[in-house]
């Protein structure tokens, strides 16, 4: 029997979900493909090049025959820190153009919902590579996800002028999960494991729990890369990121799809199917 292939992004917020496959009890049982862009994992799953993938939840609307692994996710109950809109200091109400990091279509759709539904206007959208300097050189705001967003958000929040990730000073960072919670009172789910198989033979919940038991070790691996202390990373991975879906997150994702369909950001809603 051939070994199962699975895919996930290599951002720090996915590390607790893949630790078991890299170092723990599931090491050697699957072939794990890591890539910075969550959209890449969705592409591999869509092309049947992997048996399961940790992908943006919006992929459930575009990949035929896909099923979601229940409960295991990358989400947030109130704020996420690593999905944000960054400006050169202006409020969101003053934004006329937005550069979008298209690495995660879930966050792109969420950004458009926030502007259309909650802020009441729509800026001009520009697809861009996730480089903050070039994004803000051509637009008033930039959507960043994952570790690039986390590094920027930490410095912008503290109003640090000597930002190691950007030549632009006086940045302001707006947390998308926090904005969503502010207007809806709900949590949000950004990504989930998905498969096109009827059975997969992997206990993703147990793998998650094993990863969460090694948070200190995971945080230490990312300290230098993200310009954050181990304590800050532990707080991020335990307080900001939610790896199980509670009721507010479940209702949040239902509302997200409802508003995405209303605004023509997805075709007719496909009910979620679970393995």
N, C-alpha and C positions, 0 to 999 in steps of 0.2 A: 504494500500500500504506500502511495506517495505521501510525503509529509505535507501537512496543511500549510498554506501560505496566508499570512495576515498582514495588514498594513495599518500604519498610524503615523501621525505627525510626530516630529522629534522635539516639539516644544516642551518646556518644563511642566506645563499643566497636564500633559498626557503621561508623564513619567510614572505616576503611581499605577496607571492602568497597564503599562507594558513592562514594569520592573520584573514581574514574575517570569515573563518570557525571555528576558535578557539574563537574569541572574538567579531566579527563584525556582520553585518547584516545576514550572513549565518550561524551563530552559532545555533546549534541544528537542522539544516536542513539536514546535512549529518553526517555520521560517518567517522571521519578522522583517518587513520592509519599512524603513523609516524615511520620511521626507519632510522638509519644513512646511510644505503647503498641504493643509487638510484636503484641498480640492484634488490633489494628486491621488490621495487614497480613494476618493470617490470615483475618480477616473479608472483606477485599477479594478475596483469592484464592478463597475459598470461593464468593463471589458472582460470580465470573468478571469482576470489574471491573478486574483486572490480569492480565497474562500470566505474571508471576513475582513472588515475594515472599520476603523474608527473614523467616521466621516461626519461632516456638517449635517445637521438634521434636515436641512432643505433638500438634501440628496434623496430623501424618502419620496419626494414628489417627482423625481426625474429618472430614477433607476428602476426599470421594469422588474417586477417580481421580488423586490427587496423586502426583507423582514428585519425588524429591530430587535436587538437583545434587550429584554426588559430591565429597567432599574439602573443599569450601569451607564454613566454619562460623564461628560464634562459640562458643568453648568454652574449656576450661581443663584443664591437665594436673595441677595440684595445687591452686591457689587462684585465685579469679576477682576478688575484691575488690568487684565491683559486683552481687552477688546475696548478700544477707545477712539474717540475723535479728538484730534490734537489741532489747536489753532495757534496763531502767533500772538495770542493774548486777547483776542476778541471773543465776545459772547457768541453763542451759536446763532442768535437772532441776527447777527451781522454777517453771517456766512452766505456768500453767493455762489461759490464753487467748492466742490469737494472732490479730492483725489481718493479713489477707492482701491484699497489693497484687495485684489480679487482672489487672494489665497483661500478665503472662506466665503462662499456665497450666502451662508446663513447670516453672517454679519453685515454683508452688503444689503440684503433684504431688510434686516433689522434697522439699519441706518435710514433707509428710505421710508420705512414705516414711521420712525421717530419724527422725521421732518414732516411728512405728509399728515400724519394723524395727530401728532402732539404739538409740534411747533407751528403747524398751519401754513407751511410754504415749502416749495421745492427748489433747491439750488441746482446748478448745472453739475452733472456727474462726469467724472473723468477717471477711466481705468488707469491704474499706475502700478509700477513695481513698488514694493514696500521700502522705499528710501525716503525718510522724512524730509531731508533738505530739498530734494528735487520735487517732492509732492507739494511742499509749502511754497516753493518758488513759483509754482504755476497755479496754486489754488489757495483758498482761504482756510481750508481745513483738510485734514488727512485722516482717513480711517486706517488704523493699524491693528493687527491681531497678533496674539502669541507673544513670544519673548521680546521682539522689538517694541511692541506696545507696552509691555511690563516695564522695560528699562526706561522708556520715555516717561511713562506715567509716574513712576517713582520720583524722578527728578522734577517733572513739571509740578507735581503736587507740593514739593518742598520749595518751589521757586528757585531752584539751583541754576545759577547763570552758567557755570562751567559744565554744561551737559556733555558727557563724553560721547553721546550718540548723535549730537546735532550741533551745527554751527549757529543755529537760531536760538536766541535767548528769549526769556519771558514767555515760555510756552504755557498753554493751558490745556489740560487734559480732561475730557468728559467721558466718564465710564458709561458704556452703553447699557450694561445690566442695571446700573444705578439709575440711569434715565428711564429705562423700561419699568423698574420697580417704582420710581417716583410717580409715574403716570398711571400705572395699572395696579400697584400693590402686589404684583406677582413676581415669582422667580422666573428664571429662564434656562433653557437647555440649549447648549451650542452644538454638541456633538454626541453621537452614540455609536456603539458597535452595530454593524449591520451585516447581513449575509443574504445570499440568494438561495442558500441551501435549505432543505427542510429540517436538517439537523446538522450540528456542527461539532459536537463532541468536545467542546471547550467550556469550562466553567469560568466565564468572564467575571462573575461576581466574586468568586474565590480568589481569582488573580488580582482583582482590585484590592481586596482586603489584605492580601499579602503585601502588595505595594504600599498600602497605607501604613502598614506596620514598619516600614523602612523609610519614613518621611525624612528623618534626620540625615540619613545617608544620601537620599535623593537631593535634598537641599544643598548639601555640601558639594555635590557634583556641579552645581550651577552657579555657585557664589561668584567666581571670578568672571564668568561669561556675562552675568547680568548686573554686575556692580551692586549687588545686594548682599547683606549679611545672611548667614545661615538662619538666624532667628527670623529675619524678615521673610525669607523664602518659606520657612516652615509655617509662618502665619498666613502667607499667601495660599499655600497648598492645603491648609486645614480650615481657614476661616473664609477665604474668598471663593475658592473653588469647591463645588459640591460634586461628589462622585456618585451619589444616589439621588433618585428623583423623589421629592416630597410632593404634597398635594398642590402647593402654590406653584411649583415648577411644572407640574402636569397641566394645571389650568393655564399657566403662562404659555406653554407650547401650543395648546389648543387655540388660544387667542392669537398667537403669532400667525398660525396658519390661516385663521379666519381673516385677519387683516391683510395678509399677503394675497389671499385670493381676492378680497374686496378691491385691492389696489392694483390688480392685474400683474402682480409680481411672480405668481405661479399660475399654471393652468388650473383647471377645475381641481379642487382639493381631492387628493387620494387619501382615503382613510388609512391611518397607520396600521400596519400588520406586524404582529409580534411573534417571535419564534416560540 
